[in-house]
Amino acid sequence: MQALSRAPAGPAFTGGSAGGAAQRRRGAAVVRLFPKSKTDDSAGIGFKFDGAMQRWVRDDRFIGKSLTTVTPLSGTPYVVWPLMHTYLTQKGLKQVDEEEALALQRKGHVIVDVRLASDFKIEHIEGAINVPMFRETAGTSGWDRVKRVVMAGLVMKATERDPDFMDNFQKAVGNKRKPVIIACAVGGTLDTIVRVASTGKSCKDPDRSFGRETRSLKACYELLNAGYSNVVHLKGGLSQWRYDGYPTAGTGVRN
């Protein structure tokens, strides 16, 4: 499966026929559907994008029919999250909490924060380095301008996938065997099971058909596809790290 990159977009997608280079429009994206190969990791998984809930959900009616990549009108093509989740799960991506991450850091693991450089400057995990996976939207197309206006109205930054992410990561980390811990703001998880506190029992979470997608997990996907062999994921991200009182650094000043 080809490793494409993710750019922010929020159209309401559905599964569809996998016949060749068919295209269809959904919201603000062109959806390109490609036929499944015999080695496709998603061969036994059906899924669709729930526009009402704004998340991917499992739906085996779409086995062999679900889309694989999306090209947004602003940004670059990206592999859909269910395929990333399946790949990371099959690869056995190790997920660690703060205590485990701190212990690994002391043993030589490098914590790599993939948030925007401006956010990293304000606050980050002590000892972490910054290799942003996304950058502020740099395009000048009509859709790029629309995205900037909309996000500004939400008091947020319009971003797009940084095409130099992999090159910058290699320059910052070096050897692909270097042990790294990938972190972002909230961490996310591959877990699809939740524990019910009142009973102590575990059950499948219908809201977690494909875990909780985040930029750090998407970065792990790209790194593993690129041949990095010692990749670990920080589950709670900076927010949980800070909440639990682990050491942070930064200016603390937001421009």
Residue pairs with C-beta under 8 A, 6 or more apart in sequence:
1 37
1 39
1 40
1 41
1 42
1 68
1 79
1 83
1 87
1 225
2 79
3 79
3 221
3 222
3 225
3 226
4 69
4 76
4 77
4 78
4 79
5 76
5 77
5 78
5 79
5 161
5 163
5 165
5 222
6 78
6 79
6 81
6 161
6 218
7 72
7 74
7 75
7 76
7 77
7 78
7 160
7 161
8 72
8 75
8 134
8 158
8 159
8 160
9 27
9 28
9 29
9 70
9 72
9 73
9 74
9 75
9 78
10 27
10 28
10 54
11 26
11 27
11 28
11 29
11 31
11 49
11 51
11 70
11 72
12 26
12 27
12 49
12 50
12 51
13 26
13 29
13 31
13 48
13 49
13 51
13 67
13 70
13 80
14 26
14 48
14 49
15 46
15 47
15 48
15 59
15 61
15 62
15 65
15 66
15 67
16 22
16 24
16 31
16 33
16 65
16 66
16 67
17 33
17 65
18 33
18 34
18 35
18 36
18 64
18 65
18 66
18 67
19 33
19 35
20 33
20 34
20 35
21 32
21 33
21 34
22 32
22 33
23 30
23 31
23 32
23 33
24 30
24 31
24 33
25 31
28 72
28 73
28 74
28 143
29 70
29 71
29 72
29 73
30 70
30 71
30 72
30 73
31 67
31 70
31 71
32 67
32 69
32 70
32 71
32 77
33 67
33 68
34 68
34 69
36 42
36 43
36 64
36 68
40 68
41 83
41 86
41 87
41 90
42 66
42 68
42 82
42 83
42 86
43 63
43 64
44 63
45 58
45 60
45 63
45 66
45 82
45 86
46 58
46 59
46 60
46 61
46 62
46 63
46 64
46 65
46 66
47 56
47 57
47 58
47 59
47 62
47 66
47 80
47 82
47 209
47 210
48 56
48 57
48 59
48 62
48 66
49 55
49 56
49 57
49 80
50 56
50 57
55 207
56 80
56 81
56 82
56 209
56 210
56 213
57 209
58 82
58 209
58 210
66 80
66 82
67 80
68 79
68 80
68 83
69 77
69 78
69 79
69 80
70 77
70 78
70 80
71 77
72 78
73 141
73 143
74 137
74 139
74 141
74 143
74 144
74 146
74 147
74 160
75 137
75 139
75 160
75 161
76 160
76 161
76 163
78 161
79 221
81 210
81 213
81 218
82 209
82 210
84 213
84 217
84 218
84 221
85 190
85 210
85 211
85 213
85 217
86 210
87 221
87 224
87 225
88 190
88 217
88 220
88 221
88 224
89 190
91 224
93 190
93 220
93 224
93 231
93 232
93 233
94 231
94 232
94 233
95 189
95 190
95 191
95 232
95 233
95 234
95 235
96 104
96 181
96 232
96 233
96 234
96 235
97 234
97 235
97 236
97 240
98 234
98 236
98 240
98 241
98 244
98 246
101 109
101 111
101 181
101 183
101 232
101 234
101 241
102 246
104 179
104 181
104 232
105 111
105 127
105 181
108 179
109 179
109 180
109 181
109 232
110 128
110 129
110 173
110 178
110 179
110 180
110 181
111 125
111 127
111 128
111 129
111 180
111 181
111 183
111 234
112 128
112 129
112 130
112 131
112 169
112 172
112 173
112 180
112 181
112 182
112 183
112 219
113 120
113 124
113 125
113 128
113 129
113 130
113 131
113 183
113 184
113 238
114 130
114 131
114 132
114 133
114 134
114 182
114 183
114 184
114 215
114 216
114 219
115 124
115 130
115 132
115 184
115 185
115 215
115 238
116 132
116 134
116 135
116 136
116 157
116 159
117 130
117 132
118 157
118 255
119 185
120 128
120 130
120 132
120 250
121 250
121 251
122 250
122 251
122 252
122 253
122 254
123 238
123 242
123 248
123 249
123 250
123 251
123 252
124 130
124 238
124 248
124 249
124 250
125 183
125 238
125 241
125 246
125 247
125 248
125 249
126 246
126 247
126 248
126 249
127 249
128 183
129 172
131 165
131 168
131 169
131 172
131 173
132 162
132 165
132 168
133 161
133 162
133 165
133 215
133 218
133 219
133 222
134 159
134 160
134 161
134 162
134 215
135 159
135 160
135 161
135 162
136 157
136 158
136 159
136 160
137 144
137 147
137 148
137 158
137 159
137 160
138 144
138 160
139 160
144 158
147 158
148 158
150 158
151 157
151 158
152 158
162 168
165 219
165 222
166 222
166 226
169 223
170 176
173 180
176 226
176 227
176 228
176 229
177 228
177 229
177 230
178 228
178 230
179 230
179 232
180 223
180 228
180 230
180 231
180 232
181 232
181 233
181 234
182 216
182 217
182 219
182 220
182 223
182 231
182 232
182 233
182 234
183 216
183 234
183 237
183 238
183 241
184 214
184 215
184 216
184 219
184 237
184 238
185 214
185 215
185 237
185 238
185 239
186 212
186 214
186 236
186 237
186 238
186 239
186 240
187 214
187 216
187 233
187 234
187 235
187 236
187 237
187 239
187 240
188 211
188 212
188 213
188 214
188 216
188 217
188 235
188 237
189 208
189 211
189 212
189 235
190 211
190 217
190 233
191 208
191 211
192 204
192 205
192 208
192 209
192 210
192 211
193 202
193 203
193 204
193 205
193 208
194 202
194 203
194 204
194 205
194 208
195 201
195 202
196 202
196 203
211 217
214 237
216 233
216 234
216 237
217 233
220 231
220 233
223 231
224 231
234 241
236 243
236 244
238 248
241 248
242 248
